[in-house]
């Protein structure tokens, strides 16, 4: 491992976290973890940046919806269903979907999706990590694979991530920013051989790793000036691009 640390992309599927790490020389390794706590304790001393595809920054009562989610949906277009708006903070603690969606609707004016409810525990563990470990706030940020692929490709993805066409266009996008991306994807997939994940999950973690890794284009966010939640956590989705995906409002 390089002396200056690693840049990590982490995608969660069910209860499994898929992490892909890069150093200054390129792909370093891939690994799986049973929770965000295990991932954090593995990388807290080595990581320069950790990007996760779990929402960070939660709305409270009467705060309304998160701007970053609406902007991300507009960016990815036909893949908008992949952008999951997290439960409001109070709804995150509810164990039954009907109760959670009523609580969420009071805070945001919108119904809570079942998919967001299913992610509640994962979102809550990430939120807890960032509230309890101040060092994690400096290293961990929220991104989204669909937004990251759009930013690198300069266009929306045309195919679902689990299809052959989706695999091809995403791998082509990674290869456009790093000619060593295809063998890196293969190496990461081989490291996942015994894990309950798909190649699409590996690609999602990979694009987040490339987003974290400093190279052409600065790290940007949706929205450009993200608001903070009541715990000081930014409600944003970060990506890397030469030009912003959306123009800042005045």
C-alpha positions, 0 to 999 in steps of 0.5 A, a space after each residue: 500500500 502506498 505511503 500516502 494512503 488510499 482512496 476508497 469507493 464503497 457500495 452496499 448491497 443488502 448487508 454486504 459492503 463492497 469496497 474498492 481502494 486505489 492508491 497513487 499507482 492505481 487499483 490497490 485492492 477490493 474487499 467486502 465488509 459486514 457493516 460500515 463500522 467494519 469498513 471504517 475501522 479498516 480504513 480510518 488510518 489509511 484512507 484519504 477519502 471514502 465515498 459511499 452510496 448511502 445518503 448522508 444528511 437527513 431532513 427533520 420535521 418541516 425541512 422538506 425534501 433534499 435538493 441533492 436527490 431532486 438534482 441527481 434525478 434530473 441528471 441521470 434521467 431514465 435511471 432516476 429510480 436509482 436515486 433513493 431519497 432517505 427517510 426523514 430522521 424521525 422516520 428512520 427510527 420506525 420499524 413498520 413501513 406504514 408508520 415510517 411513511 406517515 412520519 416521513 410524509 409529515 416532514 417532507 410532504 412526500 410518501 416514503 418509498 419502500 426501498 428507502 424504508 428497506 435501507 433505513 438500518 443501513 442509513 442509520 448506521 452510517 449516520 451514527 458513525 458520522 455523528 460519533 466519530 468526528 474523524 469520519 466526517 473528514 473522510 466519508 462523503 455520499 456519492 451515487 454510482 449513476 451520477 458518477 458514471 454520468 459525470 465521467 461519461 458526459 451523458 446519461 447511462 442508457 441501460 440498466 446496471 444489471 444488463 449486458 448493455 449496462 455492463 458494457 457502457 459502464 466499463 467503457 466509461 471507466 476505460 475512458 478515464 483509465 486504460 487500466 480499468 478493465 483489468 482492475 474490474 476483473 481483479 476486483 470481481 475475482 476478489 468478490 468470488 465468494 461474496 453475495 454480490 454481482 459484477 454490477 456491484 463491483 462496477 458501482 464501487 469501482 466508479 466511486 473509487 475513481 471518483 474519490 481518487 484525485 485526477 482530471 476534474 475537481 470533486 464537485 457536489 449536488 447542489 454546489 453549496 449543500 445545506 447541512 442537517 441539524 447534526 452538521 452533515 452535508 446533504 449532498 451527492 459528490 461527483 468528479 467532472 471538469 464542468 458542473 452537472 448543474 449550474 448553481 442557482 443565484 
